[in-house]
Amino acid sequence: MKKIIKNGTIVTATDIYTADVLIEDEKVQSIGQNISDIYAEVIDASGYYVMPGGIDPHTHMDMPFGGTVTTDDFETGSIAAAHGGTTTFIDFCLTEKGKSLKSALEKWHAKSADKAVIDYGFHLQIVEANEDVLREMPRVIEEEGVTSFKVFMAYKDVLQADDETLFQTLVTAREHGGLVMVHAENGDVINYLTNKALEEGNTDPIYHALTRPPELEGEATGRAAKLTALADSQLYVVHVTCQEAVEQIAEARNKGFRVYGETCPQYLVLDQTYLERPGFEGAKFVWSPPLRHSSNQEILWNALKSGQLQTIGSDHCSFNFKGQKELGKDDFSKIPNGGPFVEDRFSVLFSEGVKKGRISLNKFIDLTSTQAAKLFGLFPQKGTIAPGSDADIVLFDPNAERTISVDTHHMNVDYSALEGMRIIGEPVTVLSRGDYVIKDKQFVGKPGNGKYLKCNKFNHNSLQENEKEDDLVH
């Protein structure tokens, strides 16, 4: 059915204005004043921002890790994402040594089939760079629409790849239009520090942070950036947490290298002291890279504002405190790494960023939607409100106040890492390709309505245009 959104304030990465939006056949058909159609449902957006749906470039649904599996699958995770204003997410596909990339994709397609309530795509892990893998990468890009490839520089003997694998992946990505992503921590040194801490009897959650110091994130980020420059390729650094990593990204970008960075809401509002909570409560806050000293928070905010970091991902990786996080009760290295954030990413950034004057409203859209769409080959289908774009739209109440709590969230996990946090701003109604997923804060979508997205190749030119706009607007 046709829909017309009226009386709202449209906000994109570059504009703020009042107009009507006509939606038909899953797309934004037109934007203008006083649009009327007797066959259209009228949605009154008075008092609301009309925003592009959020794009979360970093989730882990139904993912095995540390002898267990994340509690949110593609159904529960996507429902929670939609409640939080996200209409597209890109999930990480894990691969296995000795097996084809396509076999990993087939496994993730099976996990997601008929479950997601919003659209989704995949990133693909590269754990080894042998001839078979390097031959298969271009086919995956062309045929499967998977154009982003993640290399872990940490988790020694589990996920970690060596520098040769990273470099060969960078070269292949440059040749075929892929974007290489890195988890940037020095896994070899972390392994040494972890073993040393355990030998000395230091088993509490805080040692997860103490054995993964920021220097090791900065070192790995700088190493990856330099290898990217040498390969004349492109790099996206996931979940940046600290000054040491920000400085390396900024230096690379100032030299003209194609290096981009993401941070996550948890690093903007939480700090290392949470891991010191008594009674093993600190395990709720164990993920990698770890939470840092609070002094890093304003550094991250400033990097977002200045454009040195481009996106906000949730790194949603939900494990229950009871029965899963407790696996590391006597050994911090056995605590499953990850936290639940897909539902709160959008609102936390608005409340802590826009409402507190740290970023502009346009910048908020840029960080939560537009930049991710451009980096991962989905723009202008996603990431904006414009004629011809998918009608992924959020009606957002900028003045609603609420308290984040496990009692009210929709993530399938038994705690909230942001329990008790008061925030301002809340999605009220969420449309995915013109259909209601959330209507007046109630879920009305249907599992399986979310479509798998084939991403286009990396396009540096669209990002350069965005940077020029960024200079003008922000």
URWOGI-V350730 format. One record per pair of residues at least 24 apart in sequence whose C-alpha atoms are under 10 Angstrom apart, sorted by the first residue. I is the first residue (numbers start at 1). J is the second residue. Records with the same first field share a line. If there is no record, write none. Layout:
BEGIN
I: J, J
END
This chain:
BEGIN
1: 25, 26, 39, 40, 41, 434, 435
2: 26, 27, 29, 37, 38, 39, 40, 41, 42, 434, 435
3: 28, 36, 37, 39, 40, 41, 42, 43, 434, 435
4: 28, 29, 30, 31, 34, 35, 36, 37, 39, 40, 41, 42, 43, 44, 45
5: 31, 35, 40, 41, 42, 43, 44, 45, 46, 50, 393, 395
6: 32, 33, 34, 35, 36, 42, 43, 44, 45, 46, 50
7: 33, 34, 43, 44, 45, 46, 47, 48, 49, 50
8: 43, 44, 45, 46, 47, 48, 49, 50, 51, 395, 396
9: 45, 46, 47, 48, 49, 50, 51, 395, 396
10: 45, 48, 49, 50, 51, 52, 385, 393, 395
11: 49, 50, 51, 52, 361, 362, 364, 365, 384, 385
12: 49, 50, 51, 52, 361, 362, 363, 364, 365, 366, 369, 370, 383, 384, 385, 386
13: 51, 52, 360, 361, 362, 363, 364, 365, 366, 367, 368, 369, 370, 371, 383, 384, 385, 466, 469, 470, 473, 474
14: 361, 362, 363, 365, 366, 370, 384, 466, 469, 470, 472, 473, 474
15: 361, 362, 473
16: 49, 50, 51, 361, 362
17: 49, 50
18: 49, 50
19: 50
20: 44, 45, 50
21: 50, 385, 386, 387, 391
22: 387, 391, 434
23: 387, 388, 389, 390, 391, 433, 434, 435
24: 390, 391, 433, 434, 435
25: 390, 391, 433, 434, 435
26: 388, 389, 390, 391, 392, 431, 432, 433, 434, 435
27: 381, 385, 386, 387, 388, 389, 390, 391, 392, 432, 433, 434
28: 385, 386, 387, 388, 389, 390, 391, 392, 393, 433, 434
29: 386, 387, 388, 389, 390, 391
30: 385, 386, 387, 388, 389
31: 385, 386, 387
43: 395, 429
44: 395
45: 395, 396, 397, 428, 429
46: 395, 397
47: 395, 396, 397, 398, 399
48: 394, 395, 396, 397, 398, 399, 426, 427, 428, 429
49: 393, 394, 395, 396, 397, 398, 427
50: 385, 393, 394, 395, 396, 397, 427, 429, 430
51: 85, 365, 369, 383, 384, 385, 392, 393, 394, 395, 396, 427, 430
52: 85, 86, 87, 365, 366, 368, 369, 370, 382, 383, 384, 385, 386, 389, 390, 391, 392, 393, 394, 395, 430, 431
53: 82, 84, 85, 86, 87, 88, 346, 365, 368, 369, 370, 382, 383, 384, 385, 390, 391, 392, 393, 394, 395, 427, 430, 431, 432, 433
54: 81, 82, 84, 85, 86, 87, 88, 89, 312, 345, 346, 365, 366, 367, 368, 369, 370, 372, 373, 382, 383, 384, 392, 393, 394
55: 81, 85, 86, 87, 88, 89, 90, 119, 120, 311, 312, 313, 314, 346, 365, 367, 368, 369, 370, 371, 372, 373, 378, 382, 383, 392
56: 81, 85, 86, 87, 88, 89, 90, 91, 120, 311, 312, 313, 314, 315, 316, 342, 345, 346, 367, 368, 369, 372, 373
57: 88, 89, 90, 91, 92, 120, 121, 122, 123, 238, 262, 311, 312, 313, 314, 315, 368, 369, 371, 372, 373, 375, 376
58: 89, 90, 91, 92, 122, 123, 238, 239, 262, 264, 312, 313, 314, 315, 316, 317, 342, 372
59: 89, 90, 91, 92, 93, 122, 123, 313, 314, 315, 316, 317, 318, 340, 341, 342
60: 89, 90, 91, 92, 93, 94, 314, 315, 316, 317, 318, 338, 340, 342
61: 90, 91, 92, 93, 108, 111, 112, 316, 317, 318
62: 91, 108, 111, 112, 317, 318
63: 91, 92, 93, 94, 108, 111, 317, 318
64: 94, 336
65: 158, 317, 319, 335, 336, 337, 338
66: 158, 324, 327, 328, 333, 334, 335, 336, 337
67: 324, 327, 334, 336
68: 319, 323, 324, 325, 327, 336
69: 317, 318, 319, 320, 324, 336
70: 316, 317, 318, 319, 320, 324, 336, 337, 338, 339, 340, 412, 413
71: 317, 318, 319, 320, 324, 340, 411, 412, 413, 414
72: 316, 317, 318, 319, 320, 340, 411, 412, 413
73: 111, 112, 115, 116, 318, 411, 412
74: 108, 111, 112, 113, 114, 115, 116, 117, 118, 120, 447, 448, 450
75: 111, 112, 113, 114, 115, 116, 117, 118, 412, 446, 447, 448, 450
76: 115, 116, 117, 410, 411, 412, 413, 447
77: 115, 116, 117, 118, 316, 317, 318, 340, 341, 342, 343, 410, 411, 412
78: 115, 116, 117, 118, 119, 120, 342, 343, 410, 411, 447, 450
79: 115, 116, 117, 118, 342, 343, 410, 411, 412, 437, 438, 443, 444, 445, 446, 447
80: 117, 341, 342, 343, 344, 409, 410, 411, 412, 443
81: 117, 118, 314, 316, 341, 342, 343, 344, 345, 346, 410, 411
82: 117, 118, 342, 343, 394, 410, 427, 429, 430, 431, 432, 437, 438, 441, 443, 445
83: 342, 343, 344, 346, 409, 410, 411, 426, 427, 428, 429, 430, 437, 438, 439, 441, 442, 443
84: 341, 342, 343, 344, 345, 346, 347, 348, 394, 409, 410, 426, 427, 428, 430, 438, 441
85: 342, 343, 344, 345, 346, 347, 368, 392, 393, 394, 395, 396, 426, 427, 428, 429, 430, 431, 437, 438
86: 118, 119, 342, 343, 344, 345, 346, 368, 369, 392, 393, 394, 427, 430, 431, 432
87: 117, 118, 119, 120, 369, 382, 383, 391, 392, 393, 394, 430, 431, 432, 433, 437, 450
88: 116, 117, 118, 119, 120, 121, 369, 373, 378, 382, 383, 392, 432, 450, 451, 452, 453
89: 116, 118, 119, 120, 121, 122, 313, 314, 342, 372, 452, 453
90: 119, 120, 121, 122, 123, 148, 313, 372, 376, 452, 453
91: 120, 121, 122, 123, 124, 315, 316
92: 121, 122, 123, 124, 125, 148, 149, 150, 315
93: 121, 122, 123, 124, 125, 126, 149, 150
94: 123, 124, 125, 126, 127, 150, 159
95: 124, 125, 126, 127, 128, 159
96: 125, 126, 127, 128, 158, 159
97: 126, 127, 128, 129, 130, 133, 159
98: 127, 128, 130, 132, 133
99: 132, 133
100: 132, 133, 136, 137
101: 125, 126, 132, 133, 134, 136, 137, 139, 140
102: 133, 136, 137, 139, 140, 144
105: 140, 144, 146
109: 452
112: 447, 448, 450, 451, 452
113: 447, 448, 450, 451, 452
114: 446, 447, 448, 449, 450, 451
115: 446, 447, 448, 449, 450, 451
116: 445, 446, 447, 448, 449, 450, 451, 452
117: 432, 437, 443, 444, 445, 446, 447, 448, 449, 450, 451
118: 392, 431, 432, 433, 437, 445, 446, 447, 448, 449, 450, 451, 452
119: 392, 432, 433, 448, 449, 450, 451, 452, 453
120: 450, 451, 452, 453, 454, 455
121: 145, 146, 147, 376, 378, 451, 452, 453, 454, 455
122: 146, 147, 148, 149, 376, 452, 453, 454, 455
123: 147, 148, 149, 150, 179, 180, 181, 376, 455
124: 148, 149, 150, 151, 180, 181
125: 149, 150, 151, 152, 159, 161, 180, 181, 182
126: 150, 151, 152, 159, 160, 161, 165, 166, 169, 180, 181
127: 151, 152, 153, 158, 159, 160, 161, 162, 165, 166, 169
128: 159, 160, 161, 162, 164, 165, 166, 168, 169
129: 161, 162, 164, 165, 166, 167, 168, 169, 172
130: 165, 168
133: 169
134: 165, 168, 169, 171, 172, 173
135: 172
137: 169, 172, 173, 176, 178
138: 172, 173, 175, 176, 177, 178
139: 176
141: 173, 176, 177, 178, 454, 455, 456, 457
142: 176, 177, 454, 455, 456, 457
143: 454
144: 453, 454, 455
145: 377, 452, 453, 454, 455, 456, 457
146: 178, 179, 376, 377, 453, 454, 455, 456, 457
147: 173, 176, 177, 178, 179, 180, 375, 376, 377, 454, 455, 456, 457, 458
148: 173, 177, 178, 179, 180, 181, 235, 236, 375, 376, 377, 455, 456, 457, 458
149: 173, 178, 179, 180, 181, 182, 235, 236
150: 179, 180, 181, 182, 183, 235, 236, 237, 238
151: 180, 181, 182, 183, 184
152: 181, 182, 183, 184, 185, 186, 187
153: 182, 183, 184, 185, 186, 187, 188, 217, 220, 221, 224
154: 182, 183, 184, 185, 186, 187, 188, 189, 190, 191, 217, 220, 288, 289
155: 183, 185, 186, 187, 188, 190, 191, 288
156: 186, 187, 188, 189, 190, 191
157: 187, 188, 191
159: 187
160: 185, 186, 187, 188
161: 187
162: 187
163: 223, 224, 227
164: 227
166: 224, 227, 228
167: 224, 227, 228, 230, 231, 233
168: 227, 231
169: 228, 231, 233
170: 224, 227, 228, 229, 230, 231, 232, 233, 234, 235
171: 227, 228, 230, 231, 232, 233, 234
172: 231, 233
173: 231, 232, 233, 234, 235, 457, 458
174: 228, 231, 232, 233, 234, 235, 458
175: 232, 233
176: 457, 458
177: 233, 234, 456, 457, 458, 459, 460
178: 233, 234, 235, 376, 377, 456, 457, 458, 459
179: 233, 234, 235, 236, 258, 259, 375, 376, 377, 457, 458, 459
180: 228, 233, 234, 235, 236, 237, 259, 458
181: 224, 234, 235, 236, 237, 238, 259, 260, 261
182: 220, 221, 224, 225, 235, 236, 237, 238, 239, 261
183: 217, 220, 221, 224, 236, 237, 238, 239, 240, 288, 289
184: 216, 217, 218, 219, 220, 221, 222, 223, 224, 237, 238, 239, 240, 245, 288, 289
185: 212, 213, 214, 215, 216, 217, 218, 219, 220, 221, 223, 224, 245, 288, 289
186: 212, 213, 215, 216, 217, 218, 219, 220, 221, 223
187: 212, 216, 217, 220
188: 216
189: 213, 216
190: 216
191: 333
194: 332, 333
195: 333
197: 331, 332, 333
198: 330, 331, 332, 333
201: 330, 331
202: 330, 331, 332
203: 328, 329, 330, 331, 332, 333, 334
204: 275, 276, 277, 278, 279, 280, 282, 283, 328, 329, 330, 331, 332, 333
205: 274, 275, 276, 277, 278, 280, 281, 282, 283, 284, 285, 286, 328, 329, 330, 331, 332, 333, 334, 335
206: 272, 273, 274, 275, 276, 277, 280, 282, 283, 285, 286, 290, 291, 332
207: 275, 276, 286, 331, 332, 333
208: 275, 282, 283, 285, 286, 287, 288, 289, 290, 291, 331, 332, 333, 334, 335, 337
209: 272, 273, 275, 276, 285, 286, 287, 288, 289, 290, 291, 292, 332
210: 272, 290, 292
211: 290, 333
212: 288, 289, 290, 291, 292
213: 242, 289, 290, 291, 292
214: 241, 242, 243, 244, 245, 289, 290, 291, 292, 293
215: 242, 243, 244, 245
216: 244, 245, 289
217: 241, 242, 243, 244, 245, 246, 248, 289, 290
218: 242, 243, 244, 245, 246, 247, 248, 249
219: 244, 245, 248
220: 244, 245, 248
221: 245, 246, 247, 248, 249, 261
222: 246, 247, 248, 249, 251, 252
223: 248
224: 248, 249, 259
225: 249, 251, 252, 253, 257, 258, 259, 260
226: 252, 257, 259
228: 252, 257, 258, 259
229: 255, 256, 257, 258, 259
230: 257
232: 257, 258
233: 257, 258, 259
234: 258, 259, 260, 458, 460
235: 259, 260, 261
236: 260, 261, 262, 309, 310, 311, 375
237: 261, 262, 263, 309
238: 262, 263, 264, 289, 311, 312, 313, 315
239: 263, 264, 265, 266, 267, 288, 289, 290, 311, 312, 313, 314, 315
240: 264, 267, 289, 300, 309, 312
241: 266, 267, 268, 288, 289, 290, 291, 292, 293, 296, 297, 299, 300
242: 267, 289, 290, 291, 292, 293, 294, 295, 296, 297, 298, 299, 300
243: 292, 295, 296, 297, 298, 299, 300, 303
244: 296
245: 300
246: 296, 299, 300, 303, 308, 309
247: 299, 303, 308
249: 303, 308, 309
250: 303, 306, 307, 308, 309
251: 308
252: 308
253: 307, 308
254: 308
258: 460, 463
259: 308, 309, 310
260: 307, 308, 309, 310, 311, 375
261: 303, 304, 307, 308, 309, 310, 311, 312
262: 300, 304, 308, 309, 310, 311, 312, 313, 314, 367, 372
263: 300, 301, 303, 304, 309, 310, 311, 312, 313, 314, 315, 367
264: 300, 311, 312, 313, 314, 315, 316, 341, 345, 349
265: 297, 312, 313, 314, 315, 341, 342, 344, 345, 346, 347, 348, 349, 352
266: 290, 291, 297, 313, 314, 315, 339, 340, 341, 344, 345, 348, 417, 418
267: 291, 292, 293, 294, 296, 297, 300, 301
268: 292, 294, 296, 297, 298, 299, 300, 301, 348, 349, 352, 353
269: 294, 297, 298, 348, 349, 352, 418, 421
270: 294, 297, 417, 418
271: 295, 296, 297
274: 417
279: 329
280: 321, 325, 326, 328, 329, 330, 332
281: 321, 325, 326
282: 325, 332
283: 321, 324, 325, 326, 327, 328, 329, 332, 335, 336, 337, 338, 339
284: 318, 319, 320, 321, 322, 325, 326, 335, 336, 337, 338, 339, 340, 415, 416, 417
285: 321, 325, 335, 337, 338, 339, 340, 416, 417, 418
286: 325, 332, 333, 335, 336, 337, 338, 339
287: 315, 317, 335, 336, 337, 338, 339
288: 315, 336, 337, 338, 339
289: 337, 338
290: 337, 338
298: 358
301: 349, 352, 353, 358, 359
302: 358, 359
304: 353, 358, 359, 363, 364, 367
305: 353, 358, 359, 360, 363, 364, 367, 470, 474
306: 359, 363, 470, 471, 474
307: 363, 366, 367, 467, 470, 471, 474
309: 367
310: 363, 366, 367, 368, 370, 371, 372, 375, 467
311: 364, 365, 366, 367, 368, 369, 370, 371, 372, 373, 375
312: 345, 346, 349, 364, 366, 367, 368, 369, 371, 372
313: 341, 342, 345, 346, 367, 368, 369, 372
314: 339, 340, 341, 342, 343, 344, 345, 346
315: 339, 340, 341, 342, 345
316: 340, 341, 342, 343, 345, 411
317: 341, 342
318: 342, 411, 412, 413, 414, 415, 416
319: 412, 413, 414, 415
320: 412, 413, 414, 415, 416
321: 413, 414, 415, 416
322: 413, 414, 415
339: 413, 415, 416, 417
340: 411, 412, 413, 414, 415, 416, 417, 418
341: 411, 416, 417, 418
342: 410, 411
343: 404, 409, 410, 411
344: 404, 409, 411, 416, 418, 423, 426
346: 425, 426, 427
347: 396, 398, 423, 424, 425, 426, 427
348: 404, 418, 421, 422, 423, 424, 425, 426
349: 423, 424, 425
350: 398, 423, 424, 425, 426
351: 398, 399, 401, 422, 423, 424, 425, 426
352: 422, 423, 424, 425
354: 398, 424, 425
355: 398, 399, 423, 424, 425
359: 474
360: 473, 474
361: 474
362: 470, 473, 474
363: 470, 473, 474
366: 466, 470
370: 466
371: 462, 463, 466, 467
373: 455
374: 456, 457, 458, 459, 460, 461, 462, 463, 466
375: 455, 456, 457, 458, 459, 460, 462, 463
376: 454, 455, 456, 457, 458, 459
377: 453, 454, 455, 456, 457, 458, 459, 462
378: 453, 454, 455, 456, 457, 458
379: 455, 456, 462
382: 433
389: 433
390: 431, 432, 433, 434
391: 430, 431, 432, 433, 434, 435
392: 430, 431, 432, 433, 434, 435, 436
393: 429, 430, 431, 432, 433, 434, 435, 436
394: 426, 427, 428, 429, 430, 431, 432, 438
395: 426, 427, 428, 429, 430, 431, 438, 439, 440
396: 425, 426, 427, 428, 429, 430
397: 424, 425, 426, 427, 428, 429
398: 424, 425, 426, 427
399: 423, 424, 425, 426
400: 424, 425, 426, 427, 428
401: 425, 426
402: 426
410: 443
END
